[in-house]
């Protein structure tokens, strides 16, 4: 895996850190409800100090924490308002509740979930989006899904994008980038894909593209697939072996988060053919490192990359092979994409995300 936090946990932690230095939020009396045993444990896990006006309420509970324990807390010590950063609003909640919904991937890829898990996600997300006074969606694509599938009024949904993590900057130390690439078994030139290895990431397309590249190029770039093993991972491994691409397509199941900037920076390009994303952090991370991006036209991805990436049909392996081939021999194009990516990524900050989120929360209060 790429980090110990899930995507929603990363969002929650990054947003909380940014809110903790926002002047108007620092002065506001805020209680943090956390499923841990003690306030000390919460503070030890945080990588930043909380403002003096903020309180920690550690309320550990083994199962159904949100619907059982947090609902009980809302009934017995009701706050003036509640912000839920990840989908699930407690059954008992204040009228002034704001929730962030990240994606509805379980609708598009139901096979990735058990029947019970899928039913829970469907019921809880629909309830949360309808029950909350305001809904934050992390992309226009997620907003459209909420309106389409759950009939949530568009007027109560605000789109607020993620910020970029400050660790993602261009790494110019040649020794560092070479050592990091070697650590994960690749050498320049190589392309990289970052994300869980599962069907919606559409990695079979990249395998097909690299099979074409092998036939066309004397020395095609390697492809590093960096991400934890997901649903149907073994079939992807089998496909790589069956096509004899073991020397070209490399797998890195665990990548230290601190190594990612160097891996991005030394890559020829990020190849990101995903079929569905609530937001899609890897393109933003890669652009922040000055790495050219070749990305899918699907779901939210165009919102993130704008005109700073090469956008391709996620079903056309030949087009992907053509573009990697072109990019391999065109330094001018790579440099132009790098400049555009850096400029695009600069618009995505957690400070902006925190300020806009705080605006929605306070409107809801």
Buried (B, 14 or more C-beta within 10 A) or exposed (E): BBBEBEBBEBBBBBBBBBBBBBEEBBEBEBEBBBBBEEBEEBBEEBEEEBBEEBEBBBBEEEEBBBBBBBBBBBEEEEBEBBBBBBBBBBBBBBEBBBBBBBBBBBBEBBEBBEEEEBEBBBEBBBBBBBBBBBBBBBBBBBBBBBBEBBEBEEEBBBBBBBBBBEEBBBBEEEEBBBEBBEBBEBEEBBBBBBBBBBBBBBBBBBBBBBBBBBEEBEEBBBBBBBBBBBBBBEEBBEBBEEBEBEEBBBBBEEBEBEBBBBBBBBBBBBBBBBBBBBBBBBBBBBBBBBBBBBBBEBBBBBBBBBEBBBBBBBBBBEBBBBBBBEBBEEEEBBEEBBEBBBEBBEEBBBEBBBBBBBEBBBEBB
